[in-house]
Amino acid sequence: MRPGVGRIVLAPMAALLLSACGGAGSGLPSIEVRQQDTDFRVAAHGEIIASEALPIVLPSDVRMEFNVVWLAPEFSEVKKGDVIARFDDVQVQLDRSSTSLNVAKSDFKLAGTERTGKLERTRITHESERVDGERYISEGFSAADERLFSRNELIDILADIEYLDAESSFLDWQYETLDQRMQAEQNLILAERQGELNKLQKQDSALAMMELRSPADGTFVYARSGWGGKIAKGRSVHAGTPIVMLPVRGKVRARIYVPEAEAVGLAPGQPVTFRLDAAADREFAATVATVSPVASPRDRTDPQKFFRVEADIDEVDPRLMRVGSRLRAEVITGEVSGGIVVPSQVVFGDLESAHVFVLGPGGPERRPVKLGRRSPDLVEIASGITPGERISLVEPAGES
């Protein structure tokens, strides 16, 4: 900084207005242009977030949805083994009862096939004995003296023997294939039963997960879903989805929300100063690490959009900087050394044809200027005016 040149911080409006006067009898409020060192700063609010955290997820081997019915309060301290989330088990219990009934039905079907097999075997045996007896009788008649029977009676006897032979062959086939047919039917029932058992095992595993416990000591933080909202009571989550996070102690960074209208010149690498609400007497330093590419609402119920800035903290104080701690920050978006910086309100026109009104002996003079760096309320005039001149704070009448 050059000797005799001061530095103004944030908005120099108050200091500049102290020098306001009519200027050459014009009656217009004005300021005297001076060279000075200026920091462009953007003020915003934010919070401490975890830069490293242990995600707590539901095991991914159970592919189903879980409805959250209770969560431990966010940012509360939890111990290893504490219950941190509970899920609705009503539907799972109903499904398990239905599956158990299906398994019992399969067992009943298997027992039924055993009984049916025994009865079928007995029936075939009895039928075979009947056929053998009838064939024995028919063969006896066929061997009798042909003179005792008419031709038609002999034909009927021979036809009976052929029919009984065919029936005997069919019964033999039924007996020989009975085990195979019964085994095929049992295999189908066993396959259905195994499917129900697999569902039962899945449902038992799900019921065992209706309470989620913390794997370690730490500060409890709600995880964010794929659409950006935090996990909350009433939300449905899938297995394998992070439910909560346990931040690693001391691994934190600052997240700052800058209103869209004030996010002028934000970029990575810029210095940040901030104060925690819980320790307002101390100021901390950080450096911008990332700036979100687009502005978005913080809350679905609030349409105001913000750019999300994340900053790496120079010196982390684990005792004070706990995840969720609120903060007020200023991002230094630019610096002007020995330049002319004025309030944005004194510059008229647009970026390509900016002008100011210089107050001289002859009254207000419209003068084009070239602009440099800007902030939400300050602008650097790179050329067009010289130190010591006075410029109007308002547009003279008749100039619009």
PyMOL commands that set and color helices and strands:
alter all, ss='L'
color gray80, all
select helices_A, chain A and resi 13-18+90-142+146-148+151-208+260-262+344-346
alter helices_A, ss='H'
color red, helices_A
select strands_A, chain A and resi 7-9+30-32+35-50+53-57+65-71+77-78+83-87+211-213+218-219+221-222+236-238+242-247+252-259+271-276+279-291+296-299+302-313+326-343+355-360+363-368+370-374+378-383+390-392
alter strands_A, ss='S'
color yellow, strands_A
deselect
rebuild
show_as cartoon
